[in-house]
Amino acid sequence: MARAKQIIYNQGEGMNKIDPKNTILIAAGGTGGHIYPALSIAQEYIKLGYKILWIGTDNGLETKIIDNPDIVIEKISSRGMRGKS
């Protein structure tokens, strides 16, 4: 939560659209198995008037799949742990 507040209050790229009181943070990336269910949830919250702050990576599918102006994507450096499933 502290990292999310830092991202929101730093007013990074696109962050001026985010009001912390009306924002849902979603962290999902990498494969469609994580992204598509999270995107469905995000779309339902958008219908209710919430803004979405999505935490993802440069390498994940989320960069290609998500094309919605109501979803602000903030990218972090992350990767899976080898040998873990």
C-alpha positions in Angstrom: 0.0 0.0 0.0 2.8 2.4 0.8 4.2 1.9 -2.8 0.8 2.6 -4.3 0.5 5.8 -2.3 4.0 6.8 -3.4 3.1 6.2 -7.1 -0.1 8.1 -6.7 1.4 11.1 -4.9 4.5 11.3 -7.1 2.2 12.3 -10.0 4.1 10.2 -12.5 3.0 9.8 -16.1 -0.8 9.7 -16.2 -1.0 9.8 -12.4 -2.9 13.1 -12.4 -6.0 11.1 -13.3 -5.8 9.2 -10.0 -7.7 10.1 -6.8 -6.6 7.8 -4.0 -10.1 7.8 -2.5 -11.7 6.5 -5.7 -9.0 4.2 -7.0 -8.6 0.4 -7.2 -5.0 -0.9 -7.4 -4.6 -4.1 -9.4 -1.3 -5.9 -9.7 -1.4 -8.5 -12.4 1.0 -9.3 -15.2 3.0 -11.8 -17.1 0.4 -14.2 -18.6 -3.1 -14.0 -19.7 -4.1 -16.3 -16.9 -3.6 -13.5 -14.5 -4.4 -10.5 -16.7 -7.8 -11.4 -18.2 -9.6 -12.1 -14.9 -8.1 -9.0 -13.4 -9.1 -7.0 -16.5 -12.7 -8.2 -16.1 -12.8 -7.1 -12.5 -11.3 -3.7 -13.5 -14.0 -3.2 -16.1 -16.7 -3.8 -13.5 -15.1 -1.3 -11.1 -14.9 1.3 -13.9 -18.6 0.9 -14.5 -19.1 1.8 -10.9 -17.1 5.0 -11.3 -13.7 3.9 -10.0 -10.3 4.6 -11.6 -7.9 1.8 -11.9 -4.2 1.9 -11.2 -2.6 -1.2 -12.7 0.8 -2.4 -11.7 2.5 -4.4 -14.4 5.8 -4.8 -16.2 7.4 -3.9 -19.5 7.6 -7.6 -20.5 4.1 -8.8 -19.6 1.1 -9.2 -21.9 -0.7 -6.4 -20.0 1.2 -3.8 -22.1 -0.4 -5.3 -25.2 -3.8 -6.3 -23.8 -4.9 -3.3 -21.9 -6.1 -0.4 -24.0 -8.5 1.6 -21.8 -8.0 5.2 -20.9 -9.6 4.6 -17.5 -6.8 2.3 -16.6 -3.4 3.9 -15.7 -0.6 1.4 -16.0 2.5 1.9 -13.8 5.4 -0.4 -14.7 7.7 -2.0 -12.2 10.7 -4.2 -12.7 9.7 -7.8 -11.8 10.1 -11.4 -12.9 9.0 -14.8 -11.9 11.1 -17.1 -9.7 12.7 -19.9 -11.7 11.9 -23.4 -10.5 8.7 -22.2 -8.7 5.2 -22.8 -10.1 
